[in-house]
Amino acid sequence: MTFSTAALVVGICSLVLAAPGAARTTAPAHGAIVKDCLDNGRLDRHYRSADLAAAAKRLQPDVEQYSSCPGLIASQRALYVGRAGATGRKAVERDCVAHGALRRRYPAAQLRAALAGLSVDVADNTQCRGMISSQLSGWERSLAS
C-alpha cells in the first residue's frame, strides 16, 4: 500500500468515525423543546429561533390541540422575530390575552413586572403566566450564555 492510499484510507475512516458524533451534536431540538414544554407548562431553557420554528411545525396533533406548547413556543420565539411591544406591565398582559401567546418582544424587567402584577382573572383563566415565564426564561438564558 502506498503512502497516498494509506492516507486516503485513514481519511475515510476518520470521516466515518466522526459522522455519528456530528449527527448527535446537530440532532433536532424539537423533541427537547416539546418535552420541556410538557414538563411544567413553560419553557425553562433558551432555544434558538430555528429550533423553535421547527418544533412549532412538528408538533403532534394532540400536543398542538390540548397543550399550551404552541403558545409557549411562539412566546419565546417572539424574542427573535417579534417587534418590540408597548411599555408597561399591562401591555404584556393585553398581548397574551388577545393572542393566547406573546406576539411581541418585551424587556426582562417588564416581563417580571407583568408576572408580579398579573390580574387574578388572567392568572386563573389563561396560560399567560407560562407564556410570560417562557419569554422571560429565554431572556435570562440568553444573557447567561
N, C-alpha and C positions, 0 to 999 in steps of 0.2 A: 504494500500500500504506500503510495507516495504521500509526501507532506500535504499537498493540496487536497487529496482525497481524505486524509485523516482530519484535516481542519474542517472540511465540509461535513463529515460525519459528526464531529464534536459540535459544530454549529447547529446542525439539525436536532441533535439530542438535547442541546440546551434549550432550543425553542420548544420542543415537545414537553420537556420537564417544566418549563416556565409557564406554559399555557394554563394548566389548572389553577395556579396561583393568580394569574391575571384574571381568569374568569371569576374567581372568588372576590377579588377586590372591586370588580366592576359589576357585580350582580345587582339586579334591580332592587331598589329600596322600597318599592311599593308595598311589599308584604310587611316590612318592618313598620311602615307608616300606618297601615291598617291595624296591625297588632297594637301599636302604641295608642291609636285612637280608641279601639275597643276595650283596652285595658282599664281605663278610668274616665272615659268621656272627654278627654282633652289630649292634645299633642304635647308631650313633655319634652321632646327633643326638637332640635332645629334641623330642618331638612332643606335641601337645595330646591329651587323653583322647578327644575326639570323633573326631579323625583316626585314632587307634589303633583305636578301636572300628570305624570304617568300613573300615579296612584289614583287620581280622580277618574281617569279614563278606564282603569282596570278594576274598579270596584265591583264586587259581586252584587247581583241584583238585590239580594236580601239585605246586605250591608248598606247599600245605597238607599233602600226604601225605609228600613227600620232602625237606622242608627243616625247619629249626628255626624258621622265621618265626612260626608260631603261638605257640610258647613265648616267643620274644623279644618279641613284641608284648604278650603277657599279662604278662610280667615288667615291662616298662616301664609298662604301664597300671596295674599294682598300686600305683604311686606315687600315683595318683589315687583308685582305688576299693578298694584293698586295706586291710585292717586292719593295724595295727602288728604286726610279728612279734615273736617271743620274742627275748631278748637273747643275745648270744654268736655267734661265727662259725659254730659247728656248727649253730645253728638255721637259718641261711641255707642251708647245705648240705643239711640234712634236708628243708627245704621244697622245694628244687629237685629233689632225688632222688625225693621222694614224688609230686610233681605234674608233673615234666617242665618246670616253669616256676616262677617265684617268684609265689606267690599272695598273699604278704604284702608290706608296705612296710617296708623296713629303712633305718636311717640310713646315710649315706655312709661313715662310719668303720667301721661293722660290715660293710658290703659289701667295703670294701678289705681288712679283716682276713680275711674269708672267701676272697677271691681269693688272698691271700698264703698262707693255710693250707689250701687245697683239698687234700683227700687225693688220692693218686696214682690210686686206683681211680676216684674220681669224675671227676678231670681227664681220665683216659684213656678212660672208657667212657660219659660223658654229655655233654650240651651245656651243663652248668651254668656253665662258665667264660663262655660267651657270654651266658647268661641273667643272671648276676650283673653282667657288664660292661654289659649293656643298661640295667639298672636304675640302676647307678652313673652311666652316661652321662646318663641322664635327670636325676639329681640335679645333676650338675656343670653341665649345660647350663642347667637352670632357675635355678641360682644365678648363673650368668654373665649371664643376660639381665635 
